[in-house]
Amino acid sequence: MPSNSFDIKSYRGFQAITILCLIILYAPLIVVMIYSFNASKSITVWEGLSLRWYADVFTGPESGKFKLAAWNSFLIATIAATVATTIATLAATGMIRAGKFRLRNLSYGLISLPLMVPEIVTAVATLIFFNAIAFERGLMTILLAHIAFCIPFAYLPISARMQGIEDSYEQAALDLYATKRQAFTKILMPLMMPGIISGFLLAFIVSLDDFIITNFVKGAGVETLPTAIFGAVKQGIKPNIMAISTMLLGVSVVMVTISYFISKKDQKS
């Protein structure tokens, strides 16, 4: 009986294309990381290893601006991820545990729409909305915009986890005279926790790294770390910008790694 399985690595050119894609994706990041440890003020001349630009980020003349921008970024990302994860958890519960209902497919489409719409379109639409209702732009507009576009990112891992949980656990709890609230909080929520944590981390990192939407909806004088980096780059690329970018990349890698291991542990269990 012929087998339908095949090894994609056996195709001619697969290895070369894979290496080329990896180089295109990661070579610029590696260059930024290496030159963030350069002792020279020039971004093209190598003068040896040094941590001077990392120290400059915290103690240099621009340190105050970057510290405030970092505080804004982490504050907005934390609040946005928390609210988005809460909404996504409730949405996943309604979509998956409520059974079939009218407009279910439409509801799923609306939740997934921000993932398919170009980010620049979302940014322009959000800006027009805030201007139409005369909402003063500032940290609050950034936060509201981040909550809106973080919901689908949090929803995906949460809904995937919930789909893997049989409703027999909740039915057993109800048969043992638990209320629906108790069945949800004491049975379903602990089982969903790996997906909820993964959703939170994904929403957090998406919010932390966002530039396009933030740049459109932020008010005058309000900066997050990505917009502060962009503003500094317009005046010329400095080594301290590479140091900040490397630290921001490190935070992103840590968050993604934690999410990966949580998902991997959940699959084994």
ZIMO-V790097 format. One record per pair of residues at least 24 apart in sequence whose C-alpha atoms are under 10 Angstrom apart, sorted by the first residue. I is the first residue (numbers start at 1). J is the second residue. If there is no record, write none. Layout:
# ZIMO-V790097
i={I & I}
j={J & J}
This chain:
# ZIMO-V790097
i={29 & 29 & 29 & 29 & 30 & 31 & 32 & 32 & 32 & 32 & 32 & 32 & 33 & 33 & 33 & 33 & 33 & 33 & 33 & 33 & 34 & 34 & 34 & 35 & 35 & 35 & 35 & 35 & 36 & 36 & 36 & 36 & 36 & 36 & 36 & 36 & 36 & 36 & 37 & 37 & 37 & 37 & 37 & 38 & 38 & 38 & 39 & 40 & 41 & 41 & 41 & 42 & 42 & 42 & 43 & 43 & 43 & 43 & 51 & 51 & 52 & 52 & 52 & 53 & 53 & 53 & 53 & 53 & 53 & 53 & 54 & 54 & 54 & 54 & 54 & 54 & 54 & 54 & 55 & 55 & 56 & 56 & 56 & 56 & 56 & 57 & 57 & 57 & 57 & 57 & 58 & 58 & 60 & 62 & 62 & 63 & 65 & 65 & 65 & 65 & 66 & 66 & 66 & 66 & 66 & 66 & 66 & 66 & 66 & 67 & 67 & 68 & 68 & 68 & 68 & 68 & 69 & 69 & 69 & 69 & 69 & 69 & 69 & 69 & 70 & 70 & 70 & 70 & 70 & 70 & 70 & 70 & 71 & 71 & 71 & 72 & 72 & 72 & 72 & 72 & 72 & 72 & 72 & 73 & 73 & 73 & 73 & 73 & 73 & 73 & 73 & 73 & 73 & 73 & 73 & 73 & 74 & 74 & 74 & 74 & 74 & 74 & 75 & 75 & 75 & 75 & 76 & 76 & 76 & 76 & 76 & 76 & 76 & 76 & 76 & 76 & 76 & 77 & 77 & 77 & 77 & 77 & 77 & 77 & 77 & 77 & 77 & 77 & 77 & 77 & 77 & 77 & 78 & 78 & 78 & 78 & 78 & 78 & 78 & 78 & 79 & 79 & 79 & 79 & 79 & 79 & 80 & 80 & 80 & 80 & 80 & 80 & 80 & 80 & 80 & 80 & 80 & 80 & 80 & 80 & 80 & 81 & 81 & 81 & 81 & 81 & 81 & 81 & 81 & 81 & 81 & 81 & 81 & 81 & 81 & 81 & 81 & 81 & 82 & 82 & 82 & 82 & 82 & 82 & 82 & 82 & 82 & 83 & 83 & 83 & 83 & 83 & 83 & 83 & 83 & 83 & 84 & 84 & 84 & 84 & 84 & 84 & 84 & 84 & 84 & 84 & 84 & 84 & 84 & 84 & 85 & 85 & 85 & 85 & 85 & 85 & 85 & 85 & 85 & 85 & 85 & 85 & 85 & 85 & 85 & 85 & 85 & 86 & 86 & 86 & 86 & 86 & 86 & 87 & 87 & 87 & 87 & 87 & 87 & 88 & 88 & 88 & 88 & 88 & 88 & 88 & 88 & 88 & 88 & 88 & 88 & 88 & 89 & 89 & 89 & 89 & 89 & 89 & 89 & 89 & 89 & 89 & 89 & 89 & 89 & 90 & 90 & 91 & 91 & 91 & 91 & 91 & 92 & 92 & 92 & 92 & 92 & 92 & 92 & 92 & 92 & 92 & 93 & 93 & 93 & 93 & 93 & 93 & 95 & 96 & 96 & 96 & 96 & 97 & 97 & 97 & 97 & 108 & 110 & 111 & 111 & 111 & 111 & 111 & 111 & 111 & 112 & 112 & 112 & 112 & 112 & 112 & 113 & 113 & 114 & 114 & 114 & 114 & 114 & 114 & 115 & 115 & 115 & 115 & 115 & 119 & 119 & 119 & 119 & 119 & 120 & 120 & 120 & 121 & 121 & 122 & 122 & 122 & 122 & 123 & 123 & 123 & 123 & 123 & 123 & 123 & 124 & 124 & 124 & 124 & 125 & 125 & 126 & 126 & 126 & 127 & 127 & 127 & 127 & 127 & 127 & 128 & 128 & 130 & 131 & 136 & 136 & 136 & 137 & 137 & 137 & 137 & 137 & 137 & 138 & 138 & 138 & 138 & 138 & 138 & 138 & 138 & 139 & 139 & 139 & 139 & 139 & 139 & 139 & 140 & 140 & 140 & 141 & 141 & 141 & 141 & 141 & 142 & 142 & 142 & 142 & 142 & 142 & 142 & 142 & 142 & 142 & 142 & 143 & 143 & 143 & 143 & 144 & 145 & 145 & 145 & 145 & 145 & 146 & 146 & 146 & 146 & 146 & 146 & 146 & 146 & 147 & 147 & 149 & 149 & 149 & 149 & 150 & 150 & 150 & 150 & 150 & 150 & 150 & 150 & 151 & 151 & 151 & 152 & 152 & 153 & 153 & 153 & 153 & 153 & 153 & 153 & 153 & 154 & 154 & 154 & 154 & 154 & 154 & 154 & 154 & 154 & 154 & 154 & 155 & 155 & 155 & 155 & 155 & 155 & 155 & 156 & 156 & 156 & 156 & 156 & 157 & 157 & 157 & 157 & 157 & 157 & 157 & 157 & 157 & 157 & 157 & 158 & 158 & 158 & 158 & 158 & 158 & 158 & 158 & 158 & 159 & 159 & 159 & 159 & 160 & 160 & 161 & 161 & 161 & 161 & 161 & 161 & 161 & 161 & 161 & 161 & 162 & 162 & 162 & 162 & 162 & 162 & 162 & 163 & 164 & 164 & 164 & 165 & 165 & 191 & 192 & 193 & 193 & 194 & 194 & 194 & 194 & 194 & 194 & 194 & 194 & 195 & 195 & 195 & 195 & 197 & 197 & 197 & 197 & 198 & 198 & 198 & 198 & 198 & 198 & 198 & 198 & 199 & 200 & 200 & 201 & 201 & 201 & 201 & 201 & 201 & 201 & 202 & 202 & 202 & 202 & 204 & 204 & 205 & 205 & 205 & 205 & 205 & 205 & 205 & 206 & 208 & 208 & 208 & 209 & 209 & 209}
j={242 & 245 & 246 & 249 & 246 & 242 & 239 & 241 & 242 & 243 & 245 & 246 & 242 & 243 & 244 & 245 & 246 & 247 & 249 & 250 & 242 & 243 & 246 & 239 & 240 & 242 & 243 & 246 & 238 & 239 & 240 & 241 & 242 & 243 & 244 & 245 & 246 & 247 & 239 & 240 & 242 & 243 & 246 & 239 & 242 & 243 & 239 & 239 & 238 & 239 & 240 & 237 & 238 & 239 & 237 & 238 & 239 & 242 & 240 & 243 & 239 & 240 & 243 & 238 & 239 & 240 & 241 & 242 & 243 & 244 & 239 & 240 & 241 & 242 & 243 & 244 & 246 & 247 & 240 & 243 & 239 & 240 & 241 & 243 & 244 & 239 & 240 & 241 & 243 & 244 & 240 & 244 & 240 & 232 & 240 & 240 & 223 & 224 & 225 & 228 & 223 & 224 & 225 & 226 & 228 & 229 & 232 & 241 & 244 & 224 & 225 & 222 & 223 & 224 & 225 & 228 & 222 & 223 & 224 & 225 & 226 & 227 & 228 & 229 & 208 & 223 & 224 & 225 & 226 & 228 & 244 & 248 & 223 & 224 & 225 & 139 & 142 & 143 & 208 & 222 & 223 & 224 & 225 & 139 & 142 & 143 & 204 & 207 & 208 & 209 & 210 & 223 & 224 & 225 & 226 & 227 & 204 & 205 & 207 & 208 & 224 & 225 & 139 & 143 & 208 & 224 & 139 & 140 & 142 & 143 & 144 & 146 & 147 & 204 & 207 & 208 & 224 & 142 & 143 & 146 & 147 & 150 & 200 & 201 & 203 & 204 & 205 & 206 & 207 & 208 & 209 & 210 & 143 & 200 & 201 & 203 & 204 & 205 & 207 & 208 & 143 & 144 & 146 & 147 & 204 & 207 & 142 & 143 & 144 & 145 & 146 & 147 & 148 & 149 & 150 & 151 & 200 & 203 & 204 & 207 & 208 & 143 & 146 & 147 & 150 & 151 & 153 & 154 & 199 & 200 & 201 & 202 & 203 & 204 & 205 & 206 & 207 & 208 & 147 & 150 & 151 & 154 & 199 & 200 & 201 & 203 & 204 & 144 & 146 & 147 & 148 & 150 & 151 & 154 & 200 & 203 & 146 & 147 & 148 & 149 & 150 & 151 & 152 & 153 & 154 & 155 & 199 & 200 & 203 & 204 & 147 & 150 & 151 & 152 & 153 & 154 & 155 & 158 & 196 & 197 & 198 & 199 & 200 & 201 & 202 & 203 & 204 & 151 & 154 & 155 & 196 & 199 & 200 & 147 & 148 & 151 & 152 & 154 & 155 & 150 & 151 & 152 & 153 & 154 & 155 & 156 & 157 & 158 & 159 & 196 & 199 & 200 & 151 & 154 & 155 & 156 & 157 & 158 & 159 & 162 & 189 & 192 & 195 & 196 & 199 & 155 & 158 & 151 & 152 & 155 & 158 & 159 & 154 & 155 & 156 & 157 & 158 & 159 & 160 & 161 & 162 & 163 & 158 & 159 & 162 & 163 & 184 & 188 & 159 & 159 & 160 & 162 & 163 & 162 & 163 & 166 & 167 & 152 & 152 & 148 & 149 & 151 & 152 & 153 & 155 & 156 & 149 & 151 & 152 & 153 & 155 & 156 & 149 & 152 & 148 & 149 & 150 & 151 & 152 & 153 & 149 & 150 & 151 & 152 & 153 & 149 & 210 & 211 & 212 & 213 & 212 & 213 & 216 & 212 & 213 & 149 & 212 & 213 & 216 & 211 & 212 & 213 & 214 & 215 & 216 & 217 & 212 & 213 & 216 & 217 & 213 & 216 & 213 & 216 & 217 & 213 & 214 & 215 & 216 & 217 & 218 & 216 & 217 & 217 & 217 & 217 & 218 & 219 & 216 & 217 & 218 & 219 & 220 & 222 & 214 & 217 & 218 & 219 & 220 & 221 & 222 & 223 & 214 & 217 & 218 & 219 & 222 & 223 & 224 & 217 & 218 & 219 & 214 & 216 & 217 & 218 & 219 & 207 & 213 & 214 & 215 & 216 & 217 & 218 & 219 & 222 & 223 & 224 & 207 & 214 & 217 & 218 & 217 & 207 & 213 & 214 & 217 & 218 & 203 & 204 & 206 & 207 & 208 & 210 & 213 & 214 & 203 & 207 & 203 & 206 & 207 & 213 & 199 & 200 & 202 & 203 & 204 & 205 & 206 & 207 & 199 & 200 & 203 & 199 & 203 & 198 & 199 & 200 & 201 & 202 & 203 & 204 & 206 & 195 & 196 & 197 & 198 & 199 & 200 & 201 & 202 & 203 & 204 & 206 & 195 & 196 & 198 & 199 & 200 & 202 & 203 & 195 & 196 & 198 & 199 & 202 & 192 & 194 & 195 & 196 & 197 & 198 & 199 & 200 & 202 & 259 & 263 & 192 & 193 & 194 & 195 & 196 & 197 & 198 & 199 & 200 & 192 & 195 & 196 & 199 & 192 & 195 & 191 & 192 & 193 & 194 & 195 & 196 & 198 & 263 & 266 & 267 & 188 & 189 & 191 & 192 & 193 & 195 & 196 & 192 & 191 & 192 & 267 & 191 & 192 & 266 & 266 & 262 & 266 & 259 & 261 & 262 & 263 & 264 & 265 & 266 & 267 & 259 & 262 & 263 & 266 & 258 & 259 & 262 & 263 & 255 & 256 & 258 & 259 & 260 & 261 & 262 & 263 & 259 & 255 & 259 & 252 & 254 & 255 & 256 & 257 & 258 & 259 & 252 & 255 & 256 & 259 & 252 & 255 & 248 & 251 & 252 & 253 & 254 & 255 & 256 & 252 & 248 & 251 & 252 & 248 & 249 & 252}
